[in-house]
Amino acid sequence: MANSSAPGSYFDAASTEPLHPAARTALLGALDAGWADPARLYGTSRSTRMLMDRARARVAGVLGARPDEVSFTSSGTQAVHLAVLGGLQARRRAGRHLVVSAVEHSSVLHAAELHERDGGEVTAVGVDRNGRVDPAEFAAALRPDTALACLQSANHEVGTVQPVAEVAALCREARVPLLVDAAQSLGRADVPDGWSFLAGSAHKWGGPAGVGVLAIRKGTRWRSPLPDDEREGRRVPGFENVPGVVAAAAALEAYRADMADEAPRLSALVDRIRDRIPLTVPDVEVVGDPVRRLPHLVTFSCLYVEGEALLTELDRLGFAVSSGSSCTADTLRPSHVLEAMGVVTHGNVRVSLPRGVDSADVDRFLTVLPDTVARLRRTTLNTIETGRRSRP
């Protein structure tokens, strides 16, 4: 069934999923019923607090957590930053060593950079060519002074699912808490076992932007890295976005239920893309684990084509995709994920299918892609040849 809320052939669900109908309905209702301050004692505030409590319980049910372990933040990035910096601060006596995988989301890596600037030490564990961490290598990086370890549930650029349960068991043996950034997998796959901290982002599962989830297991040491605030159990400062939280919870439950049927369908469409592109596009590399992967995401790299040029041309043809290796003015670097994997970073395209995507749109994408790549390659070669001729 086509997703009517998505513009054109929208293939960038890994960046943000179109708003789920359940979220829209819940949001509109909560805008009228959940506007009061949930911290006050009068009737309208108590009603708003009940909305928050129900939303918290619904999210906790999907996470396999207790409601009092779940807090709502302003974004997935804020949830990650609070988990990393708060987890490190609470265990300063144990040590100042942080372990991360080399393919973590930039929110984790930026928090690690801040930790290093503050005098801490960071070890980045490498991955194989499919982007997957070896649990034994991750365990070898743990030390007596390791305060925290971080491993994403699945990679946001290539879709590879990480061995979280195995790594969590090894961290537990070493008595090191584990943060799992589950932003890309929440709602799409089961929540892995063994986490101490878990972070997510509502707009990734069809909730509204501006709502994140931070879960902290009971008994896990954590200390806020921010000034004291009474909101959200003293974990997250600022007035709660109650309508957004209510919509996020409704979307998560509905999206997870949708995925019972949608995940196999999306996975079959991704398999079609993975199989067809190498047969129709020369000099292309499909990256990421072909089996242990998210159902909706596939990434490939085309030699002799600029990633941004390919994205722009596909956009002109009606396809919204993204590029992990697309250099921007502020970074001037290709994707750190693809570099860590040791794969081609040039001409990279990430296709991530939203809920309800029309299979006919996928077929049309596969039809136009070969000619698009060939045309851009001819343009590149002509430019190179013109430059050569103009040399003295």
C-alpha atoms as one frame of an Amber mdcrd trajectory, in Angstrom:
protein
   0.000   0.000   0.000   1.493   3.343  -1.009   2.416   5.810   1.710   0.378
   8.861   0.728   2.087  11.070   3.318   5.484  10.708   1.639   6.373  13.183
  -1.136   7.050  11.514  -4.485   9.274   8.439  -4.319  10.645   9.061  -0.859
  13.515   6.652  -0.162  15.160   8.341   2.844  13.321   6.814   5.803  16.624
   6.286   7.631  16.824  10.068   7.954  13.201  10.491   8.984  10.048   8.472
   8.515   6.856  10.243   7.337   4.452  10.928  10.203   2.417   7.843  11.073
  -1.378   8.330  10.992  -1.550   7.145  14.608   0.885   9.896  15.569  -1.153
  12.551  13.776  -4.363  11.494  15.525  -2.695  11.338  18.941  -0.922  14.661
  18.419  -4.091  16.545  17.512  -5.891  15.124  20.540  -3.045  15.895  22.921
  -2.733  19.478  21.682  -6.167  20.068  23.177  -5.933  17.782  26.213  -2.226
  17.893  27.139  -1.246  21.566  27.165  -1.083  22.121  30.952   2.030  21.849
  33.131   2.251  18.191  34.182   4.179  19.157  37.332   1.270  21.079  38.913
  -1.454  19.706  41.179  -4.694  21.129  39.727  -7.037  19.069  37.588  -5.915
  20.000  34.084  -2.303  19.352  35.077  -3.152  15.988  36.583  -4.862  15.060
  33.299  -1.757  16.093  31.389   0.414  14.064  33.755  -1.782  11.028  33.110
  -1.223  11.441  29.374   2.538  11.501  29.993   2.378   8.465  32.254   0.392
   6.453  29.721   2.793   7.418  26.945   5.760   6.426  29.091   4.207   3.041
  29.838   3.489   2.440  26.138   7.077   3.187  25.132   8.430   1.102  28.008
   6.321  -1.823  26.824   7.957  -1.755  23.397  11.436  -1.361  24.912  10.960
  -4.156  27.431  11.676  -1.663  30.216   9.968  -0.334  33.322   8.117   2.974
  32.917  10.341   4.620  35.540  13.378   3.673  33.435  12.140   5.773  30.485
  12.626   9.524  30.049  11.743  11.775  27.125  14.266  14.159  25.615  14.180
  16.799  22.894  15.884  14.500  20.353  17.729  11.251  19.887  20.965  13.221
  19.866  20.205  14.714  23.276  19.383  11.244  24.594  22.758   9.958  23.397
  24.659  12.910  24.828  22.968  12.566  28.215  23.629   8.818  28.282  27.297
   9.063  27.282  28.279  12.074  29.371  26.089  11.131  32.339  27.275   7.531
  32.293  30.911   8.628  32.218  30.440  11.204  34.952  28.804   8.707  37.286
  31.764   6.309  36.978  34.714   8.672  37.159  36.074   6.719  40.136  36.104
   3.533  38.050  38.073   5.245  35.295  37.901   7.607  32.346  38.148   5.111
  29.503  35.350   4.963  26.903  34.919   2.232  24.262  32.928   2.858  21.076
  32.610   1.159  17.732  34.198   2.973  14.803  30.834   3.174  13.016  28.749
   4.830  15.730  26.464   7.730  14.872  28.106  11.146  14.995  26.184  11.980
  18.203  28.127   9.246  20.018  31.449  10.159  18.408  31.036  13.877  19.163
  30.343  13.058  22.813  33.479  10.881  22.774  35.488  13.795  21.336  34.266
  16.023  24.161  35.299  13.351  26.656  38.784  13.263  25.119  39.109  17.054
  25.254  38.210  16.829  28.929  41.130  14.456  29.558  39.394  11.128  29.012
  40.541   8.288  26.792  38.605   6.688  23.935  39.144   3.369  22.137  37.366
   2.880  18.804  36.797  -0.778  17.902  36.990  -1.508  14.182  34.521  -3.419
  12.032  34.741  -5.943   9.214  33.996  -5.172   5.577  30.274  -5.617   6.245
  30.373  -3.031   9.017  29.966  -5.515  11.855  31.863  -5.510  15.142  33.600
  -8.678  16.317  32.423  -9.286  19.925  35.828 -10.705  20.883  37.599  -7.576
  19.618  35.121  -5.385  21.464  35.679  -7.340  24.670  39.449  -7.048  24.240
  39.102  -3.257  24.266  37.471  -3.288  27.718  39.813  -2.485  30.595  39.596
  -2.236  34.377  39.289   1.550  33.992  36.579   1.422  31.293  33.666   3.517
  32.512  31.290   3.005  29.581  30.944   1.157  26.272  28.779   2.143  23.274
  27.466  -0.060  20.478  24.651   0.837  18.099  21.880  -1.693  17.504  22.205
  -1.303  13.722  24.151   1.001  11.474  22.399   4.081  10.168  24.293   4.179
   6.845  24.549   0.559   5.699  21.924  -1.238   7.813  24.219  -3.848   9.366
  22.830  -5.227  12.634  25.391  -5.359  15.423  25.858  -8.315  17.839  24.495
  -6.341  20.777  23.395  -9.290  22.912  26.842 -10.936  22.686  28.673  -7.698
  23.406  26.290  -6.896  26.267  27.049 -10.243  27.916  30.788  -9.536  27.661
  30.327  -6.044  29.072  28.314  -7.467  31.945  31.158  -9.867  32.749  33.546
  -6.918  32.785  31.067  -4.856  34.854  30.965  -2.136  32.223  27.609  -0.500
  31.393  26.623  -0.538  27.719  24.866   2.232  25.814  22.882   1.034  22.805
  21.943   3.691  20.271  18.799   2.068  18.871  17.600   5.033  16.832  17.689
   3.191  13.515  16.090  -0.052  14.709  13.386   0.945  17.219   9.999   0.047
  15.814  11.570  -1.949  12.979  13.125  -4.791  14.958  13.117  -6.327  18.414
  15.032  -4.415  21.060  18.279  -6.287  21.846  18.865  -7.574  25.360  21.521
  -6.519  27.819  21.630  -2.724  27.509  22.259  -0.409  30.439  21.369   2.756
  28.509  19.245   2.923  25.375  18.557   5.910  23.126  16.014   6.439  20.362
  14.456   9.138  18.206  10.716   9.385  17.517  10.897  10.758  13.984  12.716
   7.593  12.907   9.603   5.475  13.626   6.975   7.889  12.319   6.603  10.035
  15.413   7.066  13.805  15.456  10.483  15.427  15.367  11.656  16.933  18.643
  11.092  13.838  20.823  13.794  11.421  21.880  13.859   8.520  24.326  16.475
   7.853  26.991  16.125   4.621  28.960  18.350   3.880  31.958  18.140   0.453
  33.580  17.399   0.393  37.280  20.656   0.089  39.190  22.785   1.675  36.448
  24.844   4.567  37.738  24.164   7.868  36.002  24.697  11.489  36.929  23.349
  14.386  34.898  26.090  16.327  33.102  23.770  19.369  33.062  22.623  21.784
  35.786  19.966  20.401  38.119  16.363  20.470  36.930  13.244  18.927  38.416
  11.752  17.729  35.128  11.671  14.117  33.895  12.950  12.599  37.109  15.837
  15.095  37.153  17.242  13.497  34.015  16.135  15.917  31.276  15.803  19.674
  31.768  13.000  21.814  30.420   9.227  21.798  30.040   7.978  18.505  28.676
   6.593  18.343  25.130   3.524  16.381  26.182   1.685  16.353  22.815   4.869
  15.268  21.057   5.503  12.525  23.612   1.941  11.218  23.318   2.223  11.146
  19.529   5.621   9.452  19.693   4.287   6.675  21.917   1.261   6.098  19.688
   3.492   5.959  16.608   5.938   3.515  18.172   3.219   1.035  19.114   1.504
   1.335  15.731   4.726   1.209  13.731   5.947  -1.868  15.593   2.624  -3.589
  14.862   2.850  -2.575  11.180   6.303  -4.121  10.897   4.951  -7.609  11.507
   3.815  -7.557   7.875   5.829  -4.659   6.498   9.319  -5.759   7.539   9.294
  -8.937   5.386   7.857  -6.967   2.439  10.458  -4.194   2.760  13.220  -6.756
   3.150  12.143  -8.453  -0.089  12.226  -5.093  -1.893  15.712  -4.429  -0.520
  16.806  -7.873  -1.703  15.511  -6.931  -5.149  17.643  -3.791  -5.118  20.701
  -5.635  -3.825  20.378  -8.298  -6.521  19.527  -6.083  -9.497  21.953  -3.181
  -9.184  25.196  -5.190  -9.605  23.692  -6.773 -12.740  22.663  -3.497 -14.384
  25.240  -0.951 -13.186  28.934  -1.632 -13.924  31.589  -0.827 -11.315  29.227
  -0.729  -8.358  29.668  -2.107  -4.844  26.696  -2.954  -2.642  27.822  -2.586
   0.973  26.614  -3.763   4.360  25.784  -7.227   5.653  23.470  -8.955   3.148
  21.760 -11.072   5.824  22.196  -9.506   9.284  20.684  -6.173   8.324  17.707
  -3.883   8.839  14.759  -4.686   6.571  14.439  -1.314   4.867  17.952  -0.089
   4.065  20.506  -0.726   1.313  23.620   1.230   0.355  25.744   1.050  -2.773
  28.726   2.961  -4.165  29.299   3.790  -7.824  32.804   4.384  -9.096  33.485
   7.386 -11.359  30.398   9.305 -10.155  30.196  12.108  -7.606  27.718  11.205
  -4.890  26.126  14.630  -4.762  25.707  14.745  -8.552  23.984  11.362  -8.490
  21.658  12.434  -5.667  20.767  15.639  -7.481  19.971  13.806 -10.710  17.879
  11.202  -8.892  16.013  14.004  -7.167  15.266  15.537 -10.557  13.789  12.188
 -11.569  11.606  12.124  -8.453  13.614   9.988  -6.035  14.643  11.264  -2.597
  17.726   9.325  -1.460  20.766  10.217   0.631  24.511   9.722   0.492  26.660
   8.818   3.452  29.798   9.810   1.598  28.531  13.096   0.235  31.090  15.710
   1.240  29.688  18.903   2.675  31.145  22.331   3.195  31.445  21.888   6.934
  33.116  18.456   6.961  34.838  18.016   3.582  35.096  14.318   4.461  33.520
  11.125   3.163  31.543   8.865   5.475  33.443   7.661   8.535  31.326   4.489
   8.411  32.383   3.556   4.878  36.005   4.439   5.664  35.960   2.176   8.731
  34.556  -0.653   6.596  37.279  -0.203   3.979  34.779   0.020   1.101  34.324
   2.486  -1.737  33.255   5.882  -0.431  32.854   7.503  -3.853  29.435   7.864
  -5.481  27.619   6.492  -2.452  23.813   6.193  -2.344  21.682   5.082   0.622
  18.175   3.880  -0.164  15.911   3.465   2.876  12.309   2.516   2.245   9.476
   3.972   4.343   6.455   2.098   5.631   3.969   1.494   2.836   6.349   2.198
  -0.037   4.952   1.191  -3.430   6.905  -1.654  -5.023   6.270  -0.059  -8.432
   8.360   2.943  -7.314  11.210   0.598  -6.441  10.981  -0.973  -9.881  11.007
   2.461 -11.514  14.101   3.385  -9.503  15.854   0.249 -10.711  14.868   1.125
 -14.281  16.210   4.698 -14.314  19.345   4.141 -12.224  21.582   2.465 -14.872
  21.072   5.209 -17.475  21.476   7.903 -14.819  24.830   6.540 -13.671  26.024
   6.029 -17.263  25.068   9.581 -18.218  26.896  11.082 -15.237  29.955   8.959
 -15.940  30.057  10.225 -19.532  29.845  13.794 -18.249  32.706  13.155 -15.839
  34.888  11.595 -18.534  34.131  14.450 -20.953  35.113  16.991 -18.303  38.374
  15.169 -17.644  39.141  14.951 -21.369  38.370  18.637 -21.893  40.701  19.514
 -19.050  43.484  17.460 -20.561  43.115  19.129 -23.950  43.202  22.588 -22.430
  46.566  21.993 -20.777  49.542  23.675 -22.473
